[in-house]
């Protein structure tokens, strides 16, 4: 694992679209020593169980690294599965090279970098245009995870008026709001792509893959997560807009009659089309250019 972690630490912000050899991900000292001095550890990966563990860890770290440079990357189940195949092939290549005693860093690194670049181009086509004009190193994205009290204020929620069950879509790795609400006796759950400390009330997953049961939730929230990404795809006229619109309606249908969806930023391009016979909409200015929205399903609404 030290070798893997050292690779990600060294190349976390490397631009795979940068021209020339700079786009290749060279080995760190730890990786080089592992492959040249400890062949038995590499050959042990011929065991299917051990190989699967390493590939899963490689994939998980790669997902984190990619999202750290661009939070809008689509790493839903389908794309994660194909990314896992990239790392499965890397492990196969390394095992084969060690067995043949022909470990060539240049060849192995170039081959793996090319596969990663193709995965990125195929799974998230917008990156080719965005990153092609960037430098050798990409600037990390700062995604702050806000304290629970601030989130409650932005989302227009008061603990005394919250009914459970509550779902936080994009709760953040630390799930601050979910944990705070549970400490207040509220039945709260969260879903996020990355969860720091696993718990029964937290689910790791992409919100586009997460299934919501109709009429189950009394309160659903998402602060600078789902609606923020929806807006991003809308402004880019992305093909994924349709997926986000479908998920947005699934979220509303998952509310109980009288239940509410609290989110920020607002989504005026879809809110204006919600039927007044089924939903009430309240927009709350947060700053001069930023607002939150509360959509409440009317108690008499019929699906």
Buried (B, 14 or more C-beta within 10 A) or exposed (E): EEBBEBBBEBBBBBBBBBEEEBBBBBBBEBBBEBBEEEBEEBEEBEEEEEBBEBBEBBBBBBBBBBBBBBBBBBBBEEBBEEBBEBBBBBBBBBBEBBEEEEBEBEEBBBBBBEBBBEBBBEBBEBBBEBBEEBEEBBEEEEEEBBEBEEBBBBBBBEBEEBBBBBBBBBBBBBBBBBBBBBEEEBBBBBBBBEBEEEBEBBBBBBBBEBEBEEEBBBBBBBBBBBBBBBBBBBEEEBEBBEBBBEBBEBBBBBBBBEBBBBBBBBBEEBBEEBEEEBBEBEEBEBEEEEBBBBBBBBEEBEE
